[in-house]
Amino acid sequence: MLLDKIQEITAPFDAISLSEMDAVGLMKRMDTKFVLSEHQFLSVFESLKDEYRILEINKLKYSEYESLYFDHENMAFYRDHHRGKANRMKIRIRKYKSNGMSFLEVKRKEKGQTVKSRIMSKSWSANFTGQEKDFLSNLYPNHSHLIPSLENSFLRITLVHKTQIERLTFDLNLTYLKENKKVTMDNLVICELKQERVNRMGSFYSKMKNQLIRPLKVSKYCLGVMEFYSKDQIKSNRFKKKILKLNKIVC
């Protein structure tokens, strides 16, 4: 299993601390996603050690994340994504288990650019504090109608380029939870290339191209929603081609 190899594959990388990585925060950025099998991930990951440093927290070169997503009863955020709305958003609480910190995050997609805003949080429900409500009011005034819609967890490896303003994240062991039902997506690694502007001439982009791995716009939130909500509750027909590609990877 990939998790059994995680210490071995991350060991050769030079480390970067969380405070050092703040200089490459990229709260406004362009994201390019790729979906890899575990085999594809292992074949490319080792080749990155000379160009990237790896985020290390508490002597660990990977981090455990948990997220609680919010949506409306009619799944408005999911529906916006499904119909390809240019300006859309996600709202979640993300818990970083490596340092015990949690943030209430609003992630907006605006004209292809990702803009993320967040504040520290101690909540794990829609019972937001006054400070959290003030934060949400400035970004999404309709927040009073939000309800918890889905939980997920995963392991993340974060790489920071040594000379360019660029980050790479690899999400492994993606697991979803809703109403005591659990779904784990084995053999699936979601990679996100985060840049100030899309650079298709970069090293990682070239490595993906050489392996015939094309960018794939995929949302971890939408993937999870489709596992738990029936066709009567949500539509997924516009994701059909993506689902077929993902099924080929997982199988």
Protein Blocks (a to p, Z undefined) as FASTA:
>chain_A
ZZlmmmmmmmmpccddfklmmmmnomaccdddddddfklmmmmmmmmmmmpccddeehia
bdcddddddddfkommmmmmmnopabdcdddddddfknopacddddddeehiacdddddd
fbdcfbdcfklmmmmmmmommlmmpccfbdcdddddddddfkbccdddddehiacdeehi
acddehiacdddddfbdcfkbmklmmmmmnopacddddfklmmmmmmpcfklpccklmmm
mmmmmmmmmZZ
